[in-house]
Amino acid sequence: MEYFDFAVSYIWEYDVEFVKILEDTFLENELSFYVIWDENATYVADALKNRKLDFGAYLDRASDVDERFEPIGKILTRRKKLIINPYDKIEFASDKATMHLEFIANGIYTPYTIIIPPYKKNKFIYISIADLAKLGRPFIIKPANTTGGGIGVVTGAETLEDALKERKQFDADKYLLQEKIEPTILDGRRAWFRCFWSCGKVIPTWWDDLTHVYKIVYPEEIEKYKLYELYKITRKIHKITGMNFFSTEIAITKDNKFVSIDYVNDQCDMRPKSNHYDGVPDEVIYDIAYYMMNFVYKNLYQK
């Protein structure tokens, strides 16, 4: 049987750079590495099933969009291998309606939100004028479970009619009607952040919600702008979800509240800034890879 310490699967062409950084990081630290992609997914599933191949740990960035990768995760889960983001945790965290309630219960500020049932279950809904007023205009409409790349999200809704129309698009899904948050300005920058959690470490970045451009948050900025809450909120989200690799969006409002916006994203866009204008700073990606490698090493060899 062939054995590798870590395997990663991917299907998106722009993941190639992230996978290469992961591979270099693991190999430099003497951990073996295996890449699963379009052309070998079926072979890997068969080899695992027949015990010709085995992995110590696994990062799945493919099965959510390509069912050929599903058996790989199922086999490794059944054999109690280290899955970076266990599938039951992803299912729990991907429901925005559930996360909204969990965040509130755990003291995390969220935008004012109205959760409405699936159109299939209840075609008619009642929302009071007072509740609509609290949403403000424009407001956000988003499906609770249909995720990825802003699918189904409307950022400029104006009327209840907009919400009733949109909920028909994914008629088996709950919908969130959400207050649109306008962040405060810190020395000319919108106080909007994307924070990464990588296997025990929080990595905050500036992330402009209008341009989608990232910038590194430097240690002196944490002190200058009192950004410690970014770390606290991200740690809380890890405790709530149990996931080991995700990102979350957090904005600071004009009354200095840290508000969680896009709750949990388990399939983080890891295009590097060196090759993509709106990519993640390369230093951040290298940190994410290192923390993941260290996590795998500890779990496999320091138990």
N, C-alpha and C positions, 0 to 999 in steps of 0.2 A: 504493500500500500504506500502510495506517495502521500506525504504529510507537509502542509504549509501552515505556518503560524497564523497568517492573516490572509483573508481573501476579500476582494471588493468587486462587486458587480456594477456595471453601468451600461446605459443605452444611449444617453445624450452625448452627441459629438463634442460638446463643449466641456464635458467632464474629463476629457483626456488629460488636460493639464493638471487638474487636481489629483487624478489617479497617479500621474507620474511623480508628483510631489510626495504623495503618500508612499509610493514604492521606494523612492530614494531615501525617505526618512526611515522606513522599516529596515531596509537593507543596510543602511549605514550603522544601524544599531543591532545588526546581526540577527534580525528576525526575518524569516522567509516570507515571501509575498506571492500571491497568485491573483491574476486578473481574469475576471469572467466578463465576457461581452457577447455581442450578437452572434459571433461565429462559433463560440464554444459552449454556449449555455446548455444546449441539449446534451452534449458530451459530459459536461460536469455533473449534471443531474443524474445521468446514468452511472457515471463513475462513483459518485457518492452512494447511490443506491446499492451498487454492487461491491462497495467497500474497497474500491481501487484507489480512492482519493479521499483525503480528509483535511479539514481545516480546524484550527484552534479557535479562531474568531472570524466574524463576518460582518461587513458593512454592505447593506443592500441598497443600491441606488437605481434599481431597474424593475423590480417586480410590480411596482405600482403602475407601470405603463406597459409591461410586456409579460404575459402570463407564462412564457417559457421559463422564466426565472423563479416562478413560484415554488416548484418542487425543491429547489436548492434550500431556500429558507425553511421550508417545512421539515426537511430531513435534519438539518442542523439544529433546529429548535427541538425536535423530538429527541435528538441525541444530547441535548443539554449543552450545546456549544455556546460560546460567548457571542451573542448577537448585540451589536452596538446599540441598535434601537429595537428592542423586542417587539414583535408584531402586535401583541395585545396592548402594549403601551402606546403604540402608534395609533391604533384604532380608538383608544380612549382619548388621546390628545387631539386627534383630528376633528372631533366634533366641537365646533366653535361655541355652540349653545351650552354644552356641558362645561367647557373651559371657562366660559363667562361666569357661570354660577360657582365653579370651583375657585376662581380667582377672587371673587367677591368674598366667599367664605374664608379665604386665607388672607384677607386684608390687602389685596392688590386693587388699586383703583383701575376702573375700566370706563370707557365712554358710556353715557346713558344709552341703554339698549332695550328694545322690545323684541322678544322672541315670539315668532308666530309659527303655528303648526304647519305641516306639509299640506299642500293644496289637495293632494289625494285624500287626506284624512278629513279635512275641513275646508270646503270651498269658500265658506263665508266666515269672515272674522270681524270682530268689533274692536276698534281702537278709539279711545276717547280723544276729544279735541285737546284736552289738557296734556295727555301723553304725547300726542303729535307735536304740541308746542314745545315740550321738553326736548324733543329731537332736534328742533331748529331746522333751518334751511340754508344750504342743502344738507341732506343726510346721506348716510351710507346704507346700501342694501347688499347683503352677502349671504350666500347659502351656508348652512352650518357644516356640511360634510363634503361638499364638492370643492376640492382645493387644488391649488397649483396654478401659478402664473396669473392670478387674479381672475380665474374662471368664474363667471357669474356675478362678479362684483360690480356694483354701480356706485360711483363716488359722488354723483351730482344729482341725487333724487330730490324732487321738490314736493311731490304730492303722494297721498295714500294710494292713488290710482297707479303710480309708478310701482309701488310695492306689490300691489295686487297683480299687476301684469307680470312682474319679474318672477314671482313665486311659482308661476306656471312653467317656467323654463326647466327647473329641476323639481318636478311636482311631488316627488317622494321625500324631498328634503325639507327640514325646518329652515327658516330664514331668520336672520337678524337684521333689524332696522336699528341703525346705530348713529349716534351723534357724531358729527364731523369735528374732529379736534384741530384747533389752530394752535400751533406751538408758540411759545415765547421765543424771542430772538436773543441770542447770546453773542455779543460782539459781532453782529452782522450775520450770524449763522442761525438757521432754524434749529431749535433744540429738539431734534428728532434723532433717535439712535437705533441701530440694529445691534443687539447684543448676541454673541455666540456663546453657547455652552459646549465645551469640548471635554468630555470625560473628566469632570471635576474642576474645570477652570472656566472663569467668565472672561470673555474678551469683548469689551464694548467698542463700537465704532460709531462715528458720526455717519448718518445716512439721510441725505436730503430726500424727503418724501416727494418732492416735485421733480427733481432732476435724477434721482436714484444714484447719485454719486456718493461714494464712500470716502471717509478720511479717518486716519488713525486717531484715537483718543489717547493723548499723551498723559503720563502720570501727573504732570503739573496742572493739566486741565481738570483732572479729577478733583484736585484740591481747590483750584481757582473757582470752578463752577459748582462745587459740592455735589459731585455726581455719584457718591457712594451708594445711593439708592438703586442705581443700575445693577450693581452687584447683588444687592439684597433681593431685588425682584427676580432676577434671573435664577438665583439659587432657589428661591421659593418655587419657581416654575419647574425646576428639576425635581424638587421634592414631590410636587403635585403629580407630575407626569411619569417620573421614573426613567425618562429618556436620557441617553448619554451624549447625543449630538443633535443640537437644534439651534435655531435662531428665534429671536422675538423682537418686536418693535416696541419701543418705549418713547413717549414724548413728554416734554415738560410743558405744562400749560402756563398761561400768563399769571395764574395765582400760585405758581410754584408747586403744582401737583405732578408727580410722576405717574403717567397713565399708560397702561399696557394697551397697545392698539391691535396689532396682528399677533394673536396670542402665541401660537406655537407653529413653527415651520420645520418639519423633520427632513425635508429634501432641500437643503440650502443650496443656493446658486453659488458655486465656488469658482467661477471664472476669475482669473487673476487680473488685477488692475494693470499690470505691465503689458497685457495684450488686449484689454477691454476697458474702454473709457469708464464704464459703470461697473467695473469688476471690484472684487474684494481686494484690499491691499495685500500684496504678496506676503508681507511680514505676518499678517494675520493668518493666512492660509498655512504658512510654515509652522506657526504656533499651534494651530488646530491639529495639524498632522503630528507634531511632536507629542502633544498631550494624549492623542489617541494611541500612538505607539506605546507611550509609557504606561497607559491604562491596560493595554493588551499584555504587555510584558509582565506587569505586576499580577494580573489575573492568571496568566499561564504558568509563570515561573516563581512567583513569590508567595504562593498560598501557604 
